[in-house]
Amino acid sequence: MYKAINKSSLRQLPCLLKRFQSTLVVAEHDNEKLTPVTLNAITAASKVGSEISCLVAGTNCAKVTEELSKVKGVKKILVAQHDAYKGLLPEELTPLILATQQQFGFTHICAGATAFGKSLLPRVAAKLDVAAISDIIEVKSPDTFVRTIYAGNALCTVKCNEKVKVFTVRATSFEAAPVQGGSAATEQVAPSSPVGISVWVEQNLSKSDRPELTSAKVVVSGGRGLKSGENFKLLYDLADKLNAAVGASRAAVDAGFVPNDLQVGQTGKIVAPELYIAVGISGAIQHLAGMKDSKTIVAINKDPEAPIFQVADYGLVADLFKAVPEMTEALKK
Ligand SMILES: Cc1cc2nc3c(=O)[nH]c(=O)nc-3n(C[C@H](O)[C@H](O)[C@H](O)COP(=O)(O)OP(=O)(O)OC[C@H]3O[C@@H](n4cnc5c(N)ncnc54)[C@H](O)[C@@H]3O)c2cc1C
């Protein structure tokens, strides 16, 4: 027998639908600290409007769980600890995510659009037989997301009809969720049996006292105009005065001036600091795709026609080998 639906129940439908939705945010961390992008992903998840759970998989991740429990908006933390989760390999994490999705019926699964999220979530989506949505910059509704295409030159609104929505989140497009005011419950989940098709051997991280590139408030980036890796010292000296991170164009990376984890752009990192100083960078669209959302852009280039001046708030037509040491000197005073 069917029950007639009246107008007022129809009006409650969006609320009821929200109640049946729940989002899993896969936490990125190093067992000691959360990677900041997880907080941006939690904000994106909160825009979906459903209940938020976070999955912390690792080897000894009590500190991360504690940090996460304070994050506003997180309802539950699922913790899975096993040696197989060393290095957070996608091959090992995927079965765990699938099992938690089955157990808790998550309608949305997301993570930051970092190397971690980009290698993990497409695998999860493939196993669920759904299409993943990468690098979203806005949540319009629980099934509609915005992402950039053509190197950031067009915005694409995607309506996702999949049973489970799997997406990665661009950190610079969402504020970090506050690490206070939360009181998430913690629940241990059984680790899935190790897959064993890949093994974590070691990781060599470059140590730096400078802020991390994607979360720095100030970024000083160098391009092919620097002419050599040694000349990047000019930028490191300036960066130290400004407490800035150092970035680079792809041409500078390809020429071997600096390692590729400094690359900003379409195929590098996306940054949106308060201040971005582009030194000896022409401003190709692929570079702009990674930095054009910076609040203030300063360009130093000897070519007045360089395209970087079209996006710059302040432009200095000058020889960088003269201008940069002068700026550093002025900041010492
Ligand atoms: C699929 C694809 C993806 C890409 N992804 C990226 C990406 O993620 N990031 C990225 O950056 N690029 C990317 N690129 C490459 C991009 O197209 C450009 O080739 C690159 O950004 C150019 O780097 P550049 O500005 O350092 O070098 P150039 O274009 O060679 O510019 C050097 C600039 O330095 C200036 N200069 C030289 N000497 C001085 C001096 N003494 N003082 C002041 N100025 C000086 C010159 O006037 C010039 O404007 C990609 C390309 C493709 C096809």
The ligand as an ORCA input file, in Angstrom:
! r2SCAN-3c Opt
* xyz 0 1
  C      51.620     19.925    -20.701
  C      52.522     21.006    -20.147
  C      52.563     21.196    -18.781
  C      53.367     22.198    -18.234
  N      53.383     22.382    -16.883
  C      54.091     23.399    -16.371
  C      54.077     23.671    -14.961
  O      53.449     22.953    -14.165
  N      54.774     24.729    -14.521
  C      55.492     25.553    -15.350
  O      56.108     26.515    -14.860
  N      55.542     25.293    -16.664
  C      54.870     24.238    -17.188
  N      54.965     23.991    -18.516
  C      55.973     24.726    -19.313
  C      55.535     26.100    -19.748
  O      54.859     26.029    -20.988
  C      56.768     27.021    -19.939
  O      57.664     26.419    -20.857
  C      57.549     27.299    -18.650
  O      56.660     27.730    -17.638
  C      58.562     28.398    -18.927
  O      59.344     28.595    -17.792
  P      60.090     29.991    -17.543
  O      59.085     31.080    -17.502
  O      61.008     29.817    -16.397
  O      61.032     30.081    -18.831
  P      60.977     31.062    -20.069
  O      59.661     31.007    -20.739
  O      62.186     30.767    -20.861
  O      61.090     32.507    -19.406
  C      62.248     32.993    -18.802
  C      61.981     34.475    -18.479
  O      63.082     34.990    -17.767
  C      63.279     36.331    -18.204
  N      64.674     36.672    -17.941
  C      65.792     36.131    -18.500
  N      66.891     36.683    -17.966
  C      66.468     37.615    -17.042
  C      67.131     38.507    -16.188
  N      68.492     38.590    -16.143
  N      66.390     39.311    -15.413
  C      65.038     39.287    -15.445
  N      64.346     38.431    -16.249
  C      65.056     37.609    -17.032
  C      62.940     36.323    -19.682
  O      62.582     37.616    -20.130
  C      61.780     35.339    -19.709
  O      60.532     36.006    -19.612
  C      54.171     22.999    -19.086
  C      54.111     22.802    -20.469
  C      53.298     21.831    -20.986
  C      53.237     21.635    -22.483
*
